[in-house]
Amino acid sequence: RRSSDLFFLGLGTQIAYAQYPCSVIKIVSPYPPGGASDILAGLLVPGLTKQLNVNVIVENKTGAGSLIGTEIAANAAPDGYTLMVGGLFNMVMNKALIKDLNYDPEKSFIPLGYVSAYSFLLLAKPDLPVNSFADFVKYAKDRPNQLNFASAGIGTLQHVWGTILFNSLGLNMTHVPFKGAAQGYQEMLGGRIDVMFDNMSASKQYVQSGRLKGLVVSSAARSPQLPNVPTVNESGLVKFEGESWFGIFAPAGTPAPVVTKLREALASINAQPEFSAKVERDGGRMLNIPAAQQQNYLRDEIDRWVGAVNRYNVTAE
């Protein structure tokens, strides 16, 4: 009697998952509205709604530099109805910068698909008397503690990557944190901030319009959006390669059939030329990482950036 009960219970569960999804799916975005992760989630919603035949909505759960939303998603029921936008910041940098993290990026989540990656662009104010990355490095070395760099706040990627890049070059510069990158741009345009290292999606317009100088990009290859701006590695002065990436994650324990269905839906959207065109127009590139390699990709990124943060003594205090 017991074994037949268990059989029917197992069968009932399988049937329930075979019918998944049958109600609204929420994608938690742990970042403020209008940011890169929010834009990405918005781009995915129409495709996922069509693929899965249910409404998919984005919920912004912001605060504490992405911690609040990420913890909400980590503790959500693992039933496929609460997903999360995971990025380099909440899945890697938080682990590198925060001692007692309430979630473990590798153990609390399952990657469903990585979508896009964005290089960072080092920008200089219009009247900084440099025309190349080599010029800038020499100029800054000759003026220790006289130049400054902006970020969107302490512990943000602009701060962390800027610190790693400048420290690896032996430059002594003053970090000026703002409440968001927009203020940093205003101060650069006004000539009060010397440089900022920021995401291509936000920064490219300033270089394309000639309002700021683009010195180098952080990716392995040049950006099609700014083909005349070399990579950091091309300078031969230092090795620095990084991209701010985004993907969709589910809470650990989400049943395998649900994970498979969501992975298939995301892979199908990633393969659509009009979707990749939108990402590329925004300054990103598509990340097509096969399911079997998705967990390893996350582990490699954690190892790499935790190492760099420790090596260059970057703190979010």
N, C-alpha and C positions, 0 to 999 in steps of 0.2 A: 504493500500500500504506500509506504513512504517513498519508495523509488519511483513509483508512477506519479506521485504528487510532484516530486522534484523534476521529473521529466516534463510534466505539463507546465510547471513554473518556468523551466528553462525555455520551453517552446513559446510560452506567452511572452517572455522577454525578447526572444528572437523576432517574433511577429511585430512587437512594439517597435523594435529598431528597424525592421524592414519597412515600417510605415513612416519612419522619420524622414523629414520633419513634418509635423502637423500643426505647429503654431509658430508665433513670431520668434525670430532669432535676434538676439541683441548682440551687437559688437561694442564692447566697452572700449572707449578711447581715453587713456589716462592722461591725455594732454589737453590744453585749452582749445576751444573751437577756433578754426582758421589756421591751425598749425599744419605742418606737413603730414602728420599721422592722421589728422582729422580729414584733410583733403583726400588722402589715400582711401580711408574708410568710405568716404562719400563716393569715390570713383567705383569702389567694389560693390556698393549696395545694389545698383540696378542689375548688374550681372548675376549676383548671388540670388536676388529675388526671382529672377527669371529661371536660373538653373534649378533652384530648390522649390520653386512654386509656393513659397510662403513669403510674408513680409519680413524684410531684414531691416533693422533700424540701428542707428549709431547712438550710443549714450555716452556723453562726456562725463567722466567721473574724475575731476581734476583735483589737484592739491598735493602738497608735500612733494613737489617735483616728480610726479608720476607714481608715487608710492601708493596713494589711496586707491586709485583705479586698478592698479596691478594687484593689490591685495584683495580687492572685491572680486576680481576675476579668478584669482587663485583659489578663493574660498567658495566660489559658485558651485552649484550642483553640476557634476560632470555628465550632463545629459545632452550636450550639443546645442543647448538653447542660449547659452552665454559664452561668447567668444571674446577675444581681446586683440587689439592692435598691439603687437610687441615690436619694439625697435631696439636698436643698439643701446639706446639710453636706459630703458627700464629693464631690459634683459641682460645687459652686460655692464654698463657703467655704474648702475646702482650697486651691483655686486662688488665692483672694484672700489667704490667710494664709501659705502655704508657698512659699518661693522656688524650690526645686529639686524640683518634684513629679515623681515617677517615672511619671506617666501624664498624658495630656491629656484632660480630660473630654469635649471635643468630638471628638477624633480617635481616642481609644481605645475608644469605645463607640457603640452605636446605640440610641437610645431605642425601646422596644417599646410603651410606654404609660405615661402618668402616671396615677396612681390617685387619690391624695387629697392634700388640703392642710389644714394646721392653723394657726389663728392663734395668736399668743402673747398672754398675759394678764399685765398688770402687777398684781402682788399686793402688798398692804401688811400689815404686822403689825397685830393687832387694836387695839393701843393707840396707834398712830400717829395724832396728832390731825388727820387729814385725811379728808374725805368725798368728794372728787372729784379728778380729775387736776389741775385748776387749783389747788386747795388744796395738793396735793402739791408742784407746781412752785414755788409761792410759798414754802412751808415749807422746801424744800430750798435755794432761792436765798438765803433769810435765814440759812441755817446751812451755809456752805461747808465742805466736808471733814468735816462732823459726821455725815452719814448714810452708810449702807453698803448695798450690794446683793450678793446671793448669786448664784453660778452653780454649774453641775455641773463646773467646772474651767476652766482657762485655755484659750482658743481654742474653747470650746463656744458654741453659738448663744445661750445665756443671757448669756454674757460679751460676745460680739461685738455682738449686737443691743442689749443693755442699754447698752453703751458708746456705740454710735451714737446711741441715743435720748437718753441723758442729755447727751452732748456737744453734740448738735444743739440742746438746750434751754439750753446754757450752765451746766449743773449740775456742781459738783465733788463727786463721791461716791467712796467707797472700795469697790473691788471685793474681795469675799471669796470665793475659789474653794474649793469642796468636792470631795470624790471622789464625785460623783453628786448629783442634785438632792434626793434624799430627806433628806440631812443638812441642806440649806438650809431645807427645810420645817420640820424639827424645831427649828432655831434661830430661825426666824420665829415659830413657835408659842410658843417660850420667850421671845420678846421681844428676842432679841439681834441679829436681822437686821431691817433696816427694810423692804426691798422685794426682790422677785425678778420677773424677766420670764421666764416659762416657757410651754412648750407647753400649749395648751388641754386636750389629752387627759389630762395629769397634774394640771393645776392647777384645773380647773373644780370638782372635788368640794369643795375647801377653801372656795370662795366659796358654792357651793350649800348647804353645811352651816353657813355663817356663821362658820367658824373664822378666815378671813382676809378682807380687803377686796379686792374686784376694782375697779381704777381705770379701766383702758382695755384694749381689745383692738387687735391690730395689723393686722387684716384690713380690707378696703375696706368691708365691711358688718358689722353686729353679728352675734354668734353666736346662733343659735336656742337654744343651751344656756344662754346668759346674756343674755337680751334687754335687761336693764336696764343692762348695762355698755356705755358708749359706745365708739366707735372713737377712736384717737389723733387722726385727722383731724377728727372732729367737735369736738374741743376748740378748733380754730382756732389753737392755740399753735405747732404744728409739723406738718410733713408727714412721716408715717412710715407706710409700708404694706408689710407682708411676711407671707408664710405659709411655714411649713416644709412642703415637699411631698415626696412619695415616688412613685417609679415603678420600672418594671422595665427593665433594660438588658441588652444582649448585647454581647460583645466585637466590635470592629470587624472586618469581613471575614466576618461570618456571612452565608451565602448568602441571596440575596433571597427564594427560596421559603420558607425557614425563618423569616425575619423576618416575612413576610406571614402565615404560619400562626400564629405566636406573637402578632402584633398582633391578629389576628382573635379568638383565644382570650381575650386580655385585654379587648378591647372588649366581647365578649359577656358577660364577668363583670361589667364596669363597668355594663352596662345592666340588670343584675338588681336589682329593687327590694329584695330581702332583703339583698343585698351592700351597696348604698348605705345602707340603714337601719343596718347594723352600723357603717359608717364614721361616719355622722352621730351615732349614739349615743355614739361615742367622742370626739365633739367636732370631727370633721373635715367637709370637704365634698368631693364628687366632682370630679375634674379630668378632664373629657372633652375632650382636645386631639386633633384629627384628625392622622393620621400625617404629612401633608404639613407640618404646623406644629410638629411635636415638636422638631426640631433647632433651629428658630428660638426656641422657648420657652427652651431651655437656654442659647442664646447671649445672649438678652436678660437672663436672670437673672444670668449670669456678668458681663456688662457692668455691670449695675446694682449688684451687691454688691461687685465688685472696686473700683468707683468709690467707693462709700460707705466701705469699709474704708480706702482710701487717703486719702480726704478727712478722715476723723476719726482718722487715725493709730492704728488698732486693730492691736495685734500679739499674736501667740500665744506670744511669748517669756516 
